[in-house]
Amino acid sequence: MKKFINDLDSLLEDSLKGFAKAHADIVELNLQPHFIKRLQPTKPGKVALISGGGSGHEPLHSGFVGLGMLDAACPGQIFTSPTPDQMLAAAQAVDQGAGVLFIVKNYAGDVMNFEIAAEMFEAPNATVLVDDDVSLPKTHSIGRRGVAGTLIVEKMVGAAAETGADLAACKALGDRVNEATASIGVALTSCTVPALGKPTFELGENEMEMGVGIHGERGRETVPLKSASEIVEQLAHAIDEELNPQPGQSMLLHVNGFGGTPLIELHLLYQLAAQHWEKRGLKIARSLVGNFTTSLDMAGASLTLTRLDEELVRLWDAPVHTAALRWGC
């Protein structure tokens, strides 16, 4: 294992300090317990949005704290849920009297700890559970995982909260965006968790892992490596089966890298995916390409498709100013 590390025990805190210093015009770091929050308090009466999860997925979630998205993010240790005390402290720090909306990826530890924090928080709150990963069936025992679609939910709900939507409206919007979103990923390599010191799993030179999550775990099957066109067709087919998009429908297409895939390959995947859906009569009205929901250094990518309407287009286009997403400001 070759990584830039001084001490495994201080890796997360040192990284968070660097992130906060690099973006000191946007965010500030609370050290005990760890959470990132907006530097400038929002106006009274705004619903506060909080998300979080294990580290190793950067820029998710800390990179999305700022105008038009999150008010705070709670980072756990690598691939480990943050603790309820982090979430509670973050909620108390950013609540502006209109309540707090927790945006939670559907992983057992995240769900449990956010539920505990919500019960402890003595103010109005609600939760949006993101489960956009269609590599697993809806009937799976633990439900579908929350993956790159989490960004889409955070952006659109963040825009609504910024313009004064109340807690119930933000909750309903988050659930609607989640229902309109489907994602699936593929890995060409495993990632290497620093504490483990070796790849989480092994793939042969001519193998790939289909349907991976974002915690370095294996996917639903190991299959022979194929051309980029064949990979995109397989991923897109799984999304088509879930969303059943109709000709003329406007869509948001997000191609997400897992941390170890260069942009030249991600843009190739975008071109192929856009061609797939345009041939079927869909309109790719908005797009996002890059490493946004990563799995440390994993080589791989995911496709995310979201059905759009006029309201969702407006919310996507609304101004955002965070470390990882910036437009309209």
N, C-alpha and C positions, 0 to 999 in steps of 0.2 A: 504494500500500500504506500503510495506517494501522495501526500496531501500537505497543505500549508497548515500546520498545527503546532502549537506550543505545548498545550496541556489539554487532554481530553475533557477534564473536569471543568475547565474554564472556557471551552470553545464557544458555547452558546452565548455566554455573557459578553465575552470579548467581541464576538460578531455583532451582537445587538448594540454594543457601545459604538462600534464602527459605523453601523447603519444609522444610528441616531445622529452621530457627528456629521456623516456625509449628507444627511438630509435635515440639518438643524433648522432650516427655514420652514419645515413642514411638520416635523414630529418631535416628540421628546420621549425619553425612556424612563420608566419607573423601574427601579431595580429590585425592590423587595415589596411585594412579589413582582416578577417580570411582566410588564405589558408596555406596548407602544401606544401613545395617544396623540391626537392632534395637538400641535403647539398652541394654536389659537382656539380658545373655547368657542363653541357655536352659540348661536343666539338662543335665549330662553324659548321653550316651547317646541324645539326641534326634537324629533325622535332620534335617539342615539342608536347607532348600529355597531355591534361588536361581533367579531368572529375570532377564530383561532384554531389551533391544531398543533400537531407536532412540527418541529422545525425540519428543514431539509427539502421544503417545497417552495422556497423563495423564488419569486417575490411574494407569493401567497403566504401569509396574509398581511404581514407588516408593510409590504410594499404598496398596499391598497388603502392605507390610512391617509386621509386627507380630504380636501374639498370634493364633494360629489360621491364619496364612497364611505369608507368606514370611519367611525369616531375612535375606535380602539381595536387593537389586535393582541391576542394572548398567545405567545409562542411557548410550546412545551419543548422538552428535550427532543432530540432527533427521533422522528417517527413515534413520539410519545405524546399522549394528550396533555394539554395544560391542566392545571389543578383548579378545583373550584374556587380556591382563595384568589387565584389570579383573575378569574372571570368576575368574581364579586367585587374585587378592588377596582377593576377596570370599569365596571358598571357604575359603581358609586362615584368614580372620578369624572365620568362623561355625561351622566344623566342630567338633562336640562329641564326636567319636570314633565316631559311628554311621554316618558316611558322608554324602555330599552328593547330593541329587537336583537335577539341572538341568532346568528346565521351559522348553522352547524352542519358539517359534513357527516354523513351517516356511517360513522365508525363507532364501535361499541364504547370505547373509552371516552371519545368526544361527547357522545350523546349522554352518557351517564354523568360526566362531570359538569356539563352545561346544565343538565336537569337539577343537579344539586345546587349549583350557583343560582339558578332561577328561583328555586324554593327559598334560598337564604336571602335573596334580594328583596327588600321591603319596599318595592315600588312596582307600578305596572310594567309588565314585560310579556313578551311573546317570543316564539321560536319558529324559524323556518328551517326545515330539515332538507338538505340537498342530497338527492340520490339519483344523479343523472347517468350513472355508469350502466350502459345496457349490455355489458358483457355478461352480466348475471341476470337470471330471470327474475321477474317481479315476485315470484313465489319463493325465492331463496330464503333460507332460514334466518339470516341476519339482515335481509333486505339488500337493496343495491347501494353501492358506495357513492359517496360524493367526491367528484373529481373536478375536471377543468370547468364544468358548468358553474361551479361555485363563484368564479369571477363574474360570470354573466349576471347572476343573482345579485351579487354585491354592488355591481355597477348600476343596475337599473333601480334597485331599491334605494341605493344611496342617492340617486338623482331625485327620486320622489321625496325622500325625507328632507332633502335640501330645500325643496320648494314648499314644505309645510304639510305633507301628507301625515295623517295621524297614525297611531300605532296599528290599529285594525287595518287600515288601508295598506300600510307597508307590509304587514303580515300576509294579506291576501295577494298583493302583488308578487311577493317573493314566492309564494306557493304556485302562482300562475306561471311565472317565468321558469321555475323548476319543472313544471309539468310540460312546458313547451320545449324543453331542452333535452338532448340526448348526446352522450359521449361514449367513445370506446377508444382504447389505446393498444399499442403494440410495442414491444421492446426488442431491441437487437442485442442488448447486453443487460446484465444485472447492474445494480448500483453497489457501491461499497460503503457500508455504514462504518464511520471511523472507529466506533467502539468494538466492532467485530473484526475489522482489519482485513477482510477478504470479501469477495463478491458474495451476495446473499444466495445466489444460485448460479449454476453454470449452463451456458448454451454452447453448442457446437458451432463451428464456423459456418455451417449451412443450416442453422436453426434460428427461429425467432419465437418469441412468446406472445401469443395472441390474448387480448383481453386482460392486460395487467392493470393493477391498481397503481397507487402513487406512494406506497410504502415499501417498495422493493420486493413485494411478494410476487410469486409466480402468478401467471394468468390462468385462463380456463383451459389452455392447451398449448403444448409445444408443437410447432409445425415447421415444415421445410421453408427456408428462406425463399421469398419470391421477388419478382420485380416490383418497383414502386407502384406501377399501375395496378398490378394484381392485389397488392396490399390495400391500396385505397379502395378498390372495388369491394373487397371483403369487409373492410370497416364500414364503408358507406351502406352496404347491404344490411348490416345489423342496425344501423340508424334508421334506414328506410322502413324496416319492419316495425320499429318502435313508433316513429313519428307519423308514418304514412303521409308524407308531404304531397300536396296536390299541385298540379301545374298552375302557374300564376302566383303561387304563394311566395311572399318575400321572406328571406331567411338571413340570419347571421351565421357566417361560417368562421369558426375559430380553429386554427391549427396550432396546437400547443406542443412545445418540445419538453422533454423530460430532463433536460440539463446537459446532456452530452451530444446533442444533435445540432449541427451547424445550420444557420439560416438558409444556406444554399439548398439544403435538403428539405427544410420546412417549407420553403416557397415552392419547391417542386411538388410537394404533397398538396399544397394549396391549389396549384394550377390543376392538378389531376382531379382533386375533389370538386373544385368549381366546375370543371368540365362535366363530371359525372352528373351533377344536379342540374346544370344548365341544359344538358341534353334531355332531361326529363321535364323541362319546362319551368323549373324554379328560377326565381330571381335572387341572386346573391346580392342583397342590398347593402350589407355591412360585413366587414371582415376584421379579423385580428390574427396576426401571425407572430409567434415568438415563444420564448421560454417563460411561461407565466405560472404554471402549476407543475413544479419539477419534482424529481425524485433523485436528489443529489446529482450524481454524475451518470445516471442511466442514459444510454443511447436509445432513443425511441421517441414516439410522438403519439398524440391522440387527435381525433377529429371531434369537434363539437358543433352541433347544428341546433339553432333556436328558431322557432317560428316567430315571425314578427308581425305586428300590426302598427298602426300609426302611433299609438301611445308608446309602444316599446321602442320604436325608432327614435322618437323624441327623447326618451329617457336615456337611450344609448348615446345619442349625440350631445346630451347635456354636458356642460363644462365639468371637467375633472382635473384635479391637480394633486397627484400622489407621486411617490417615488417611481412607480412602475408604469402608471398610465397618466398621460397629460394631453388634454386637448380642450379647445374652446375657452381658454383662460388668457 
